[in-house]
Amino acid sequence: MEPILKEIYDGIIDADQELVKEKVGAALSQGLDADTILNQGMVSAMTEVGRLFEEGEYFVPEMLICARAMQAGLSVLKPAMIAANLKSVGKVVAGTVKGDLHDIGKNLVCMMLEGAAFEIYDLGSDVSPQAFADKVKEVDADFVVMSALLTTTMPNMKATIEVLKEAGLRDKVKVLVGGAPLTTRYCEDIGADGYAADASRAVTLAKSLIGA
Ligand code: B1M
């Protein structure tokens, strides 16, 4: 690996936002292409962060600050990515379901998916079923990612799936769900395509569903 890519990789794992921004800028100045910087320097680092989380070495706070360092680097890289016309792996419409204001986990999932080259349309929190469906139609999405942290708002995931069905959009998208009170069983019961327990697993799941 190029030394500058290793510095970006280590910077993300150490959650050093300023260093990551500086080194991504330096890598671009050295003539490295956006694809190489993204995949070798950044996505691989987030994969390692996910592994450290799954092994119990990193916890949510570490994962969150590493994701912020990744986002900081992406803000520098984004113009070059657009210029290089990097193909996104898939379009994701994401949000926390209606009635639910918890957005930290959903933001983390969005950051990790964005880091894995998914194109994110983040609708925020308290998102109505109709708003999900409207955005899916507008951007021709490949995925709907829903988060719920309250047992009382979990049923709004099913309501969203129903609206997608009524709009004739259900077969065009993969519906992924997550959030602390969710289970695989609940995911199956409401007819979603997959459940992920955390942000790292959400990336693995989304990639597996499109064979990426
Ligand atoms: Co509230 N809250 N909260 N809260 N809050 C919980 C969820 C609660 C468990 C606390 C408790 O009682 N122990 C409880 C829910 C009980 C229940 O329903 N069974 C609760 C309650 C009751 C409430 C209120 C009703 C309190 C009140 O007003 N009386 C109220 C509801 C407001 C509303 O939403 N309408 C409320 C409000 C709030 C705050 C606004 C103060 C704040 C949220 C701020 C924000 O998000 N911007 C808040 C917080 C911070 C929490 C706790 C303490 C922390 C949640 C969090 O951010 N965790 C929470 C207790 C807890 O979870 N320990 C609690 C960190 C985050 C990174 O984890 O969101 O689980 P998490 O996301 C993980 C995974 O779940 C997964 O990946 C993430 C990262 O690995 N994941 C997905 C999440 N979404 C995914 C989607 C996917 C895949 C994976 O799609 C594929």
Residues whose N, C-alpha, C, O or C-beta is under 5 A from the ligand:
A	BS01	B1M	V60 G99 D100 L101 H102 D103 I104 G105 K106 L108 V109 V145 M146 S147 A148 L149 L150 T151 T152 L176 V177 G178 G179 A180 A196 A197 D198 A199 A202
